């Protein structure tokens, strides 16, 4: 068995746009499997075949394929001719000494011109396997299901299905810029947008050298992990500590958190436009912290001319943590660190800051100069998978 048969679900509903979605999924699979001996990746009548070369490890290929968005499920498969005896012989050879108490054959015809119906195909091949193995046929709860998919010139067979990442292929949903902290929420927000086909780039605000590089190192780990789901990422590191000091010296304590966030959005928007991103993404959740009341979120978002997407806005902490655990970011996010979100935070921040009051407080700051300086000083790194992250400058 030297093939992987990939099935998609949501893509099949895309009508006349489906070939474009499938083409991008094929491209992403090729990228994800780079460095593995793969003869070809091709679309074949409603499915994608990955033909593994003689030195390819299926286990390694499986780990990579399961992270590619747009895949409903995939299987380690073999293929044979339409001749039932030859096909059953190949299936039996790949089953080897495997023993089960019951089995069934489940057949599908990708080409309806094949003269036999699916139940007839199941009986023909299943009868040969039953004679050879002596296994009991159970159509309701078999211990083993042998899947057959008949194409015009060959038939695939496989013995199980691995779940895919679901969603839509990376690159079909446009480019976004995500404000990424070292916490639990924003990596999950980024993942959710990736799963909808978006290419997500990242902006991280840090307070080095006022604080340690711990938050930067955490974000490197998070971006490295998230890049496994989209193959390429970009990270902008923005020094924010000195800007916070300017705010502390000029702004009443209750408005500082809101003004920090407004500065972050202004800076992130400038970087996003350089990257030709269409929207910003945040990990905000209504009511989770002082800056995330509806009133404050509205006041903060007022500065951005880009759409702000908040995929977690109605979730609770347990739901977000469970998803972070599932995608692998939770252990990284839980590493202790100091970041700019906790630096210079007042004891009693305003929870319902009025825009008119915030605008008045901002008059004490050279906002345009602060934003331009932070954008100009930002450092940018590119990450690829398979591969390593590297600094662009």
N, C-alpha and C positions, 0 to 999 in steps of 0.2 A: 504494500500500500504506500504509494509515493505521491499522493495528491492530498490537497486540502480543498474541500468543497465549501464555499462560503455562500450563505443564504442571507438575503436582505428582506426587510418587511416594509418599512415605511417608504422606501424608495420606489417600491412597486406601485405606489399610489400617485406618483408624480406625473402621470400622463405623458405628454409630448416632451417634457423636460427630463424624463427618466434617463435617457442615454447620457446626458450631461452629468447627472448625479452618479451614475454607475461608473463613468469614465474617471471621475475624481476619486471614487472609492478604489478603483483599480490602481490609480496613481499612488494613493496613500498606502495601500498594501505593499506595493513595490518599495516605497520609501521605508516602511516599517521593517521589511524583510531584508534590507540592505546588509550585505556581508554574509548572508546565508546562501547556500547553494540552491538557487531557485532557477529552474529552466525557463519558466514563463508564468505570468499572471494574466489571465484573459477572461473576458466575459463570455459565458456560454449559456444562451437561452434561459435567462432568468436566474442565473447563479454565476458565481465566479470560481474558476479553477486556479489553484496555485499548484504548479507542477514542481515538486521537490526533486533536486538533483541527488546523485548517489551519496554525497557526503553530508547532506542536510540532516539536522536533528529535528525530528518532529516536535519534541518537547520544547526546544528553544523557539521554533516557529510558532507553536501554539501560544506561548507566553506573549509573543509580540502581536499575533493576530487578535488576541482577546482584548487588546487595548485600542483597537482601531474602531473609531466611531462609524456607524452606518451598518454594522453587521448584527443581524438578529441571532444567528447561530452558525457554527461551522463544524466540520467533521473531518477526521482522518479517513481518507477514502482510497479505494482502489477502483480500477475500471476494467471492463472486459467487453467482449462482443455480445451481440444480441442472441447468439446461439446459446440456448439454455444450458446444455450440458457443459459447454466450455465456461460459461459464466458461473454456474454452480461449482465447477471444479476449482476456479480461482477463489471463490468465496470460502470453500472448504479448506483450501491451502492456507488462507490467511487466518481462518479460525484455529488452525492447528489442533492442539490437544484440548482446547477449551471445552468444558463440560457444563451444560445447563440442564435444568429440569424441563423447561418449556421454551418455545420460541414462536415467532411469527415473522412473516415477510410483509413489508409495507412498500408498495410500488407506486411510483408516479410516472406519468408520461409527459415529458416536456414537448414531445412531438406527437400530436394526436393522430398523425397518419400511421402510426404503428398499429397494425391490424387488431391486436388483442387489447382488451380492456385491462385496467389496472388489477382488478380481482383475478382475471385469468393469468396475468403475468405472475401474480403472487402465488397462485396454485401451481403453476408450472415449475417455477424455481424452488418454491417451498417443498414441493413433493420430492424433488431430487435430494434436497438437504435432509429431509425426514428419513428417506430411505438410507442415506449414507450414515446418519448419526443416530437414528432411532429416537430422536427427541419428540416429545409431545407438543402438538400445536395448541397454542392458547391465544385466541384473538383478543382477549380482554385484558389480562394481566400477565403477559409473557415475561420471563426472566431476561430474555434477549430479543431485541427487535433488529432484524436485518433490513436496512433501508435500501431500496433500489430506485434509481432515477434514470429513466430511459431517454436518451438523446437520439438524434437521427442516426449517428454512426457508432455509438457506444453506449454503455450503461455504467453509471457509477454505483458503487455499493459501499456502505459504511455501517458501523455497529452502534453508534451513539452520536449525540450532539453536545457540543460545548456551547454555553451561552456566550453571545457576543456583547459588545459594549452598548449596542443599540444606538438610538439617535440618528443623526445625519452626518455624512462625511465631512471631515474638516475641509474648509475652503468654500463650502456652499452657502454659508450664512454671513459672509463679510468679516471685516476685521474690527476688533474691539480693543480698548485699553482698560485694564483692570487695575484699580488701586489695591495693591497686595501688601498686607501687613504680615507679621509673623504669627498671627492668631489663627483661630479655627475657621472663622466665617469666610473670609475673602477667598481662600483656595477652593472652597466648595462652590462659591459663587462663580469663580472662573471655570471650574469643571462643568457646571451646569450649562454655561454658555458654549463651551467647547462641544458638549454633547448635542447641541442644536446646530452644529456645523460651523460655528464661528471660529476664526483664528484669533486667539487671545494673546495680546502682548501685555506686559506688566510694568507698573510704576510703583516703586517702593520708596517711602520716605524714611530716612534714618537720622540719627543724631550723633553719628561718628564725626569728629573725634571727641565730642563732649561725653558720650557714652561709648561703650565697647562696640566691637564689630559683631556682636552676637546676633543681632537682628538681621544683619546683612548675610551672615553665614546661614541662618535659618532660611531666609528667602532664596538663597542659592539652592539649598536642598529642595525646597518646595517647587521651584521652577524646574529643576532637573527632573523631579518626579512627574510634574504635570506635563512636561514636554513629551513624556512617553505616550501621552494620549493624542498629541497633535503634531509630533515630529519636529516642529520648529517653533521656538519662542524667542522673544526679545524682552530684555529687562532693562529699565532705566532706574538708576540709583540716584536719588535726589537728597542732598544734604539739607536737613530742615532745622537743625538745632539752633543755628544763628538767627533764623527767621523767627523761631519761637521766642528767643531772647528779646528781639525787637518788639514783638507783640507784648511781652510781659512788661516792658518798660513804658509802653504807650497806651495800653488798653485796660479798662476796668476788668477785674478778675472774672466776673460772671459771664463776660462775652468772649473770653479767650478761646475756649474750645470751639465755639462756632466759627470764630475768625480763623483759627488753625485750619479747620476743615474747608472753609471757603478758599483759603490760600492753596491748599492741596488740590482742590478741584480746578482752580485757575491754572496751576502749573501742569497738572495732568492733562488738561485740555490742550495746552500748547504743545506738549509732547505728542499727544494723540494725533493732532492735526499734522505734525511732521511725519507721522507714521501712516497717514491717510486712514486712520481709524474712524469709524462711523458713529461710535458711541462710547461712553464710559461705563464701567461695571464696578459696583461696590458690593460689599458684604453686609450692608446695613439691614437691620431687623427692627421693626417698629417696637419702641419701648425698651430695647435691650440696654442701652446706656443713655446718659444724659443728652448726648448730641443726636440721638435717634428718636426723639419724639416727632410727631408729624409736623409740629410747628417749626422745630429746628431743622428738620430735613428739608422743609420747604424753603426756609431762609438760606440754608447752605446751598441748595441747588440753584438758587436764583442767579448765581454768577456764571453758570455754564450755558453756553449756546449749543452744546452737544447734548443729545439724549442721554439720560442717566438710567441705566438698567440695574434693578435690584432683585435678582432672582430669589433671594432668601427672605424677602421682606415680611412674609407672613408665617415663617417657620419659628419653632422654638428651639432652645439650645440643645435639647436632647436629640431632636430630629437632625439638626446640623451636625452634631458630634457623631451620630450613627453613620451619616453619609461620609464624613471625613474619615472615619475608621474604614469604611468599605473601599474608598479610593486610595487609602494609604497615607493621607496627609496628617492624620491626627497625631501619631507619635512625634512627628517633626514639630507640629504646632505646639505641642505640650512641653517642648524643651524650654526651660526658663531663660528669659532674656529681658533686656531693657530696651524699649523702643520709644520713638518720639511721641507715641500716643499717651505715654505715662509721664513724660518729661514736662515740667512746668504746668501740670494740670491743677487748676484751682480746686479748693475744697468743696465749694458750692457753686458749680456752674449753672448758668441759666438753662432751664428746661423748656422754656417757651419764649425764646428770644424774638423780639419784634424786629422786622427788617429795618424800620426807621431808626431804631436804636443802634443796630449793628452798623448801618451805613454811617451814622454819626461817629461811632467809635473808630471806624476804619479811616476817617479823615486824618487821624494822627499818624498814619502809616504811609510810606511811599510804595503803595501796592504795586504799581506797574514796574517800578525798579526792582522790587523784591522778587516778583515773578520772573522777570527777564533774567536776573542774575542766577536764580535757581535753575532755570531751564538751560542756560548757557553752561553751567558748571556740572550738569548731570552727566554721569558716565553710563554708557550703554554696552550691554553684553548680549551676545547671541548664543542660543542653546540649540543643539540638534540631537535627535535620537533616531537611530542608534548613533552614539557619538558623545562628545563632551561639550560643556559650555565653554565659551571663550569670550574674552573682552574685545569689543570692537573699538572702544575709545570714546 
